[in-house]
Amino acid sequence: MTSIIDLRKPSIVVPSNRMNIERLYRGDLNDLEFEYFSFSRNKLYQIFSTGFFDYLNERYGLFISDYEYEDIVDKENLRTILTEDIKKFRTLKSLDFWNNFERCVINAIEKETGLFFFF
């Protein structure tokens, strides 16, 4: 899917292939092929309040934070996030977020790319 990433809203992006990862790193977003989902700032703060991103930061040596960029490209880390980490934090209150996040992780594993956080 080729689309435009609206970075005014928090977004999680999954590039369609390795070439698009390099383009993301360079900031070349024109005609980038990717899948993503975006959500409101309020939803972002709800998810932050669960401790999920702090947990990922601690476990994987990341710095996922508001108004920051971060990525997870290690396939084993993505698998662990899918099989263990999401289950620890998933709630019915934010089920739409968790379903979309899980879909992104699955796509990142299948495409052998990664998750790119633009908050």
MDAnalysis code that builds the backbone (N, CA, C; Angstrom):
import MDAnalysis as mda
import numpy as np

u = mda.Universe.empty(357, n_residues=119, atom_resindex=np.repeat(np.arange(119), 3), trajectory=True)
u.add_TopologyAttr("name", ["N", "CA", "C"] * 119)
u.add_TopologyAttr("resid", np.arange(1, 120))
u.add_TopologyAttr("resname", ["MET", "THR", "SER", "ILE", "ILE", "ASP", "LEU", "ARG", "LYS", "PRO", "SER", "ILE", "VAL", "VAL", "PRO", "SER", "ASN", "ARG", "MET", "ASN", "ILE", "GLU", "ARG", "LEU", "TYR", "ARG", "GLY", "ASP", "LEU", "ASN", "ASP", "LEU", "GLU", "PHE", "GLU", "TYR", "PHE", "SER", "PHE", "SER", "ARG", "ASN", "LYS", "LEU", "TYR", "GLN", "ILE", "PHE", "SER", "THR", "GLY", "PHE", "PHE", "ASP", "TYR", "LEU", "ASN", "GLU", "ARG", "TYR", "GLY", "LEU", "PHE", "ILE", "SER", "ASP", "TYR", "GLU", "TYR", "GLU", "ASP", "ILE", "VAL", "ASP", "LYS", "GLU", "ASN", "LEU", "ARG", "THR", "ILE", "LEU", "THR", "GLU", "ASP", "ILE", "LYS", "LYS", "PHE", "ARG", "THR", "LEU", "LYS", "SER", "LEU", "ASP", "PHE", "TRP", "ASN", "ASN", "PHE", "GLU", "ARG", "CYS", "VAL", "ILE", "ASN", "ALA", "ILE", "GLU", "LYS", "GLU", "THR", "GLY", "LEU", "PHE", "PHE", "PHE", "PHE"])
u.atoms.positions = np.array([
    [0.851, -1.168, 0.000],
    [0.000, 0.000, 0.000],
    [0.898, 1.233, 0.000],
    [0.650, 2.141, -0.884],
    [1.351, 3.420, -0.897],
    [0.372, 4.470, -0.422],
    [0.785, 5.259, 0.497],
    [-0.081, 6.266, 1.067],
    [0.795, 7.387, 1.601],
    [0.169, 8.298, 2.288],
    [0.905, 9.388, 2.909],
    [0.816, 9.214, 4.414],
    [1.949, 9.287, 5.078],
    [1.982, 9.194, 6.532],
    [1.687, 10.573, 7.093],
    [0.652, 10.673, 7.884],
    [0.310, 11.927, 8.537],
    [1.000, 11.951, 9.891],
    [2.169, 12.574, 9.948],
    [2.952, 12.566, 11.180],
    [2.435, 13.552, 12.220],
    [1.309, 14.199, 11.937],
    [0.697, 15.056, 12.952],
    [-0.027, 14.215, 13.999],
    [-0.297, 12.956, 13.654],
    [-0.938, 12.029, 14.583],
    [0.059, 10.925, 14.920],
    [0.011, 10.406, 16.148],
    [0.880, 9.275, 16.478],
    [0.617, 8.129, 15.502],
    [1.690, 7.539, 14.977],
    [1.562, 6.481, 13.978],
    [2.599, 5.400, 14.205],
    [2.209, 4.175, 13.824],
    [3.131, 3.047, 13.797],
    [3.161, 2.559, 12.357],
    [4.356, 2.505, 11.782],
    [4.535, 2.234, 10.359],
    [5.293, 0.916, 10.182],
    [4.838, 0.124, 9.201],
    [5.519, -1.109, 8.806],
    [5.889, -0.983, 7.334],
    [7.172, -0.789, 7.013],
    [7.584, -0.709, 5.608],
    [7.319, -2.032, 4.892],
    [7.062, -1.964, 3.588],
    [6.722, -3.163, 2.825],
    [7.933, -4.038, 2.509],
    [9.144, -3.462, 2.577],
    [10.349, -4.246, 2.282],
    [11.577, -3.514, 2.848],
    [12.734, -4.148, 2.740],
    [13.967, -3.590, 3.303],
    [14.371, -2.275, 2.631],
    [14.122, -2.150, 1.338],
    [14.455, -0.911, 0.643],
    [13.684, 0.264, 1.258],
    [12.447, 0.018, 1.644],
    [11.654, 1.079, 2.249],
    [12.102, 1.397, 3.673],
    [12.745, 0.453, 4.338],
    [13.343, 0.749, 5.648],
    [14.432, 1.799, 5.468],
    [15.299, 1.579, 4.488],
    [16.376, 2.535, 4.230],
    [15.812, 3.912, 3.881],
    [14.742, 3.938, 3.133],
    [14.119, 5.211, 2.773],
    [13.559, 5.902, 4.013],
    [12.979, 5.128, 4.925],
    [12.481, 5.713, 6.180],
    [13.629, 6.308, 6.980],
    [14.728, 5.581, 7.084],
    [15.894, 6.080, 7.824],
    [16.415, 7.387, 7.241],
    [16.337, 7.522, 5.921],
    [16.795, 8.751, 5.263],
    [15.750, 9.859, 5.317],
    [14.528, 9.530, 5.756],
    [13.458, 10.529, 5.794],
    [12.785, 10.738, 4.456],
    [13.008, 9.824, 3.519],
    [12.403, 9.899, 2.195],
    [11.041, 9.216, 2.243],
    [9.992, 9.998, 2.442],
    [8.651, 9.442, 2.602],
    [7.832, 9.491, 1.315],
    [8.395, 10.019, 0.237],
    [7.665, 10.112, -1.029],
    [7.509, 8.734, -1.656],
    [6.288, 8.386, -2.006],
    [5.967, 7.116, -2.659],
    [6.483, 5.902, -1.885],
    [6.539, 6.026, -0.597],
    [6.980, 4.942, 0.265],
    [5.870, 3.895, 0.349],
    [6.212, 2.627, 0.228],
    [5.240, 1.557, 0.372],
    [5.286, 1.055, 1.802],
    [4.133, 1.065, 2.464],
    [4.075, 0.718, 3.872],
    [2.644, 0.435, 4.276],
    [2.500, -0.117, 5.462],
    [1.219, -0.228, 6.138],
    [1.387, 0.521, 7.449],
    [0.303, 1.107, 7.926],
    [0.423, 1.821, 9.191],
    [-0.945, 2.009, 9.807],
    [-0.912, 2.376, 11.056],
    [-2.134, 2.868, 11.681],
    [-1.779, 4.056, 12.549],
    [-2.699, 4.978, 12.591],
    [-2.513, 6.155, 13.431],
    [-3.675, 6.224, 14.403],
    [-3.486, 7.021, 15.428],
    [-4.487, 7.093, 16.491],
    [-4.360, 8.453, 17.162],
    [-5.305, 8.748, 18.001],
    [-5.329, 10.060, 18.650],
    [-4.249, 10.164, 19.719],
    [-3.905, 11.379, 20.050],
    [-2.964, 11.631, 21.129],
    [-3.546, 11.112, 22.453],
    [-4.854, 11.229, 22.633],
    [-5.484, 10.695, 23.853],
    [-5.294, 9.188, 23.961],
    [-5.450, 8.481, 22.842],
    [-5.234, 7.028, 22.842],
    [-3.774, 6.726, 23.168],
    [-2.862, 7.505, 22.615],
    [-1.444, 7.312, 22.920],
    [-1.203, 7.415, 24.419],
    [-1.778, 8.429, 25.051],
    [-1.582, 8.605, 26.491],
    [-2.238, 7.479, 27.287],
    [-3.365, 6.953, 26.788],
    [-3.986, 5.800, 27.449],
    [-3.039, 4.600, 27.429],
    [-2.413, 4.372, 26.268],
    [-1.494, 3.238, 26.152],
    [-0.235, 3.488, 26.981],
    [0.265, 4.718, 26.987],
    [1.409, 5.034, 27.847],
    [1.069, 4.752, 29.308],
    [-0.151, 5.055, 29.727],
    [-0.532, 4.873, 31.138],
    [-0.569, 3.399, 31.546],
    [-0.628, 2.473, 30.573],
    [-0.596, 1.046, 30.912],
    [0.817, 0.592, 31.281],
    [1.828, 1.385, 30.910],
    [3.215, 1.001, 31.145],
    [3.802, 0.159, 30.024],
    [3.030, -0.068, 28.956],
    [3.491, -0.930, 27.858],
    [4.765, -0.409, 27.201],
    [4.784, 0.851, 26.833],
    [5.972, 1.384, 26.155],
    [7.168, 1.456, 27.099],
    [6.942, 1.762, 28.365],
    [8.036, 1.721, 29.340],
    [8.602, 0.310, 29.453],
    [7.707, -0.668, 29.441],
    [8.116, -2.070, 29.498],
    [8.983, -2.425, 28.286],
    [8.522, -2.047, 27.072],
    [9.298, -2.318, 25.862],
    [10.650, -1.609, 25.919],
    [10.642, -0.368, 26.388],
    [11.901, 0.384, 26.503],
    [12.897, -0.351, 27.396],
    [12.440, -0.786, 28.529],
    [13.300, -1.473, 29.496],
    [13.779, -2.817, 28.952],
    [12.866, -3.582, 28.394],
    [13.185, -4.943, 27.945],
    [14.097, -4.965, 26.716],
    [13.902, -3.996, 25.808],
    [14.623, -4.037, 24.535],
    [15.616, -2.881, 24.354],
    [15.834, -2.092, 25.388],
    [16.797, -0.995, 25.290],
    [16.368, 0.085, 24.310],
    [15.090, 0.425, 24.338],
    [14.525, 1.409, 23.412],
    [14.271, 2.734, 24.111],
    [13.807, 3.694, 23.338],
    [13.374, 4.979, 23.881],
    [12.091, 5.417, 23.177],
    [11.045, 4.602, 23.340],
    [9.738, 4.964, 22.797],
    [9.156, 5.990, 23.744],
    [8.893, 7.171, 23.217],
    [8.413, 8.268, 24.044],
    [7.582, 9.204, 23.188],
    [6.812, 10.038, 23.851],
    [6.027, 11.033, 23.144],
    [6.967, 11.983, 22.410],
    [6.633, 12.320, 21.204],
    [7.416, 13.214, 20.341],
    [8.798, 12.669, 20.025],
    [8.915, 11.360, 19.997],
    [10.188, 10.716, 19.664],
    [9.970, 9.720, 18.536],
    [11.052, 9.350, 17.865],
    [11.048, 8.314, 16.849],
    [11.805, 7.124, 17.409],
    [11.311, 5.939, 17.150],
    [12.010, 4.714, 17.552],
    [11.598, 3.618, 16.593],
    [12.402, 2.568, 16.511],
    [12.028, 1.429, 15.681],
    [12.420, 0.130, 16.352],
    [11.754, -0.939, 15.937],
    [12.088, -2.292, 16.364],
    [12.179, -3.109, 15.090],
    [13.388, -3.541, 14.754],
    [13.589, -4.296, 13.519],
    [14.103, -5.718, 13.769],
    [14.486, -6.017, 14.988],
    [14.977, -7.351, 15.314],
    [13.807, -8.337, 15.292],
    [13.909, -9.357, 14.444],
    [12.813, -10.307, 14.240],
    [12.471, -11.078, 15.516],
    [13.471, -11.465, 16.281],
    [13.210, -12.198, 17.530],
    [12.482, -11.308, 18.540],
    [12.878, -10.043, 18.620],
    [12.172, -9.122, 19.510],
    [10.721, -8.955, 19.068],
    [10.503, -8.855, 17.764],
    [9.136, -8.732, 17.256],
    [8.307, -9.971, 17.609],
    [8.914, -11.143, 17.471],
    [8.192, -12.383, 17.825],
    [7.839, -12.414, 19.314],
    [8.777, -11.989, 20.149],
    [8.518, -11.977, 21.590],
    [7.430, -10.967, 21.938],
    [7.463, -9.826, 21.287],
    [6.403, -8.831, 21.507],
    [5.058, -9.432, 21.157],
    [5.001, -10.161, 20.029],
    [3.745, -10.768, 19.578],
    [3.281, -11.878, 20.510],
    [4.188, -12.759, 20.908],
    [3.777, -13.951, 21.662],
    [3.712, -13.749, 23.173],
    [4.406, -12.734, 23.702],
    [4.439, -12.552, 25.156],
    [3.983, -11.169, 25.617],
    [4.598, -10.145, 25.059],
    [4.453, -8.803, 25.623],
    [3.055, -8.209, 25.454],
    [2.487, -8.349, 24.282],
    [1.143, -7.786, 24.061],
    [0.153, -8.398, 25.044],
    [0.270, -9.692, 25.292],
    [-0.659, -10.393, 26.185],
    [-0.636, -9.836, 27.605],
    [0.506, -9.324, 28.029],
    [0.631, -8.786, 29.384],
    [-0.121, -7.477, 29.566],
    [-0.356, -6.757, 28.465],
    [-0.918, -5.412, 28.580],
    [-2.254, -5.223, 27.878],
    [-2.632, -6.138, 27.011],
    [-3.863, -6.005, 26.229],
    [-5.074, -5.874, 27.153],
    [-5.906, -4.876, 26.867],
    [-7.131, -4.671, 27.635],
    [-8.297, -4.462, 26.682],
    [-9.495, -4.727, 27.148],
    [-10.684, -4.497, 26.332],
    [-10.918, -3.015, 26.106],
    [-10.471, -2.189, 27.054],
    [-10.685, -0.750, 26.948],
    [-10.059, -0.166, 25.686],
    [-8.927, -0.669, 25.293],
    [-8.221, -0.159, 24.115],
    [-8.038, -1.270, 23.081],
    [-9.046, -2.115, 22.934],
    [-8.933, -3.279, 22.067],
    [-8.603, -2.902, 20.628],
    [-9.142, -1.803, 20.138],
    [-8.841, -1.387, 18.763],
    [-7.346, -1.133, 18.584],
    [-6.722, -0.463, 19.545],
    [-5.280, -0.232, 19.472],
    [-4.531, -1.556, 19.455],
    [-4.857, -2.449, 20.389],
    [-4.125, -3.710, 20.508],
    [-4.284, -4.569, 19.256],
    [-5.475, -4.612, 18.675],
    [-5.682, -5.373, 17.442],
    [-4.838, -4.807, 16.306],
    [-4.830, -3.491, 16.162],
    [-4.023, -2.850, 15.115],
    [-2.530, -3.035, 15.365],
    [-2.122, -2.905, 16.619],
    [-0.707, -3.081, 16.953],
    [-0.275, -4.514, 16.648],
    [-1.078, -5.475, 17.051],
    [-0.760, -6.880, 16.789],
    [-0.668, -7.136, 15.280],
    [-1.579, -6.579, 14.498],
    [-1.551, -6.730, 13.047],
    [-0.250, -6.163, 12.478],
    [0.176, -5.020, 12.993],
    [1.437, -4.418, 12.532],
    [2.631, -5.303, 12.867],
    [2.650, -5.876, 14.047],
    [3.764, -6.757, 14.431],
    [3.798, -7.977, 13.514],
    [2.645, -8.577, 13.269],
    [2.578, -9.736, 12.364],
    [3.092, -9.356, 10.976],
    [2.648, -8.223, 10.460],
    [3.104, -7.772, 9.138],
    [4.607, -7.523, 9.121],
    [5.129, -6.931, 10.183],
    [6.573, -6.665, 10.259],
    [7.376, -7.971, 10.237],
    [6.881, -8.978, 10.927],
    [7.553, -10.286, 10.940],
    [7.475, -10.917, 9.553],
    [6.282, -10.921, 8.969],
    [6.103, -11.546, 7.654],
    [6.917, -10.847, 6.569],
    [6.985, -9.525, 6.610],
    [7.710, -8.763, 5.588],
    [9.200, -8.640, 5.902],
    [9.571, -9.107, 7.106],
    [10.955, -9.018, 7.572],
    [11.453, -7.579, 7.547],
    [10.606, -6.697, 8.066],
    [10.984, -5.284, 8.141],
    [11.043, -4.853, 9.597],
    [10.031, -4.190, 10.115],
    [10.038, -3.752, 11.506],
    [8.910, -2.792, 11.786],
    [8.865, -2.361, 13.035],
    [7.895, -1.362, 13.484],
    [8.624, -0.030, 13.638],
    [8.027, 1.019, 13.132],
    [8.599, 2.354, 13.237],
    [7.576, 3.234, 13.938],
    [7.953, 3.776, 15.079],
    [7.057, 4.569, 15.916],
    [7.304, 6.050, 15.652],
    [6.268, 6.741, 15.262],
    [6.327, 8.188, 15.074],
    [5.279, 8.808, 15.986],
    [5.723, 9.233, 17.166],
    [4.794, 9.817, 18.145],
    [5.052, 11.297, 18.247],
])
